[in-house]
Amino acid sequence: MKKSASMNQASSNPNSNGAPAAGTGSAATGTTPSPTFSPLYQQIKALITQSLQSGEWKPGELIPSEVELAGRYKVSQGTVRKAIDELAAENLVVRRQGKGTFVASHHEARAHFRFLKLMPDEGVPYQADHQYIEVKRIRAAAEVARLLDLKSGDAVVYVKRLLSFGGAPTILEELWLPGQLFKGLTMERLAEYKGPMYGLFESEFGTRMIRATEKIRAVAADEANAELLKVMPGTPLLCVDRVSFTYGDKAVELRRGLYLTAQHHYQNELS
């Protein structure tokens, strides 16, 4: 079963003249041209996304107004508004009443639970305590390399950590991150950082997670995992395998989480 934490960015490339692209064909061969069409607002959305990807507007920064963007791209304000509506729906930008539109950031409180779908059965969700068990650079195994679009044997940063809620161990996670992107990521840096992990990735490593796919299945705790989670071997756990992507649909994180659901449940909103 797969779930997506956000939508893909626009895959169409805008044309310089704003006209729809046409397929190629030849009357001599009897081939019928296959026209393709990308709505103008989708082309503007793609251009804005390119600016986000290039770092022209950084996370947390105010982007130009709809009027300014309309002048920049020589389109109507309504076209720009529709493009920004989609970007906001995909959590790439955030509208703030009376202030403007800002690049979304993992440092915002609203973003803390966007990728963490484990909710308490009672009460409101709150931040977990983190215990880092292991952080090291290793060579990517074949499956890790495939999912991260690396070569087998390329360097990756391996992170193992335990998340506890109210002092109760609840999530055991393993992460694999491309070594080239995450040079300098150490246990000491992770342990001293008090914000969300994705906030650290965003601010110090220039990598913003914008969507993720997940596979979820039920497993039984083995002896090693049971000891860390303080449960009996064989206890049912929820295993969540996630691949997270940044701009350009580039995979930049592989994460496996073992969730103890005695007092929590996995919750996702579908729309």
GIJOBEL-V244182 format. One record per backbone hydrogen bond with DSSP energy under -0.5 kcal/mol. NH is the residue of the N-H (numbers start at 1). CO is the residue of the C=O. If there is no record, write none. Layout:
NH|CO  NH|CO
This chain:
3|214  5|212  14|12  18|15  30|26  30|27  31|26  35|33  36|21  42|39  43|39  44|40  45|41  46|42  47|43  48|44  49|45  50|46  51|47  52|48  53|49  54|50  55|51  55|52  56|51  57|51  60|103  61|58  63|101  69|65  70|66  71|67  72|68  73|69  74|70  75|70  80|76  81|77  82|78  83|79  84|80  85|81  86|82  87|83  88|84  89|85  90|86  91|88  92|87  93|87  94|102  96|100  99|96  100|96  102|94  103|61  104|92  108|105  111|108  112|108  112|109  114|111  115|111  117|115  119|117  119|265  121|263  129|164  131|162  133|131  133|160  134|160  136|158  138|156  140|154  145|141  146|142  147|143  148|144  149|146  150|145  153|140  154|151  156|138  157|177  158|136  158|156  159|175  160|134  161|173  162|131  163|171  164|129  165|168  168|165  169|167  170|163  171|163  172|258  173|161  173|171  174|256  175|159  176|254  177|157  179|155  182|178  183|180  185|182  186|184  190|186  191|187  192|188  193|189  199|196  200|196  201|197  202|198  203|199  204|200  205|200  205|201  206|202  207|201  208|206  209|207  210|245  211|245  213|243  214|3  215|241  216|1  217|239  219|237  221|235  226|222  227|223  228|224  229|225  230|226  231|226  234|221  235|232  237|219  238|259  239|217  239|237  240|238  240|257  241|215  241|239  242|240  242|255  243|213  244|253  245|211  246|250  249|246  250|246  250|247  251|249  252|244  253|244  254|176  255|242  256|174  257|240  258|172  259|238  259|257  260|170  261|259  265|119  267|117  267|265  270|268
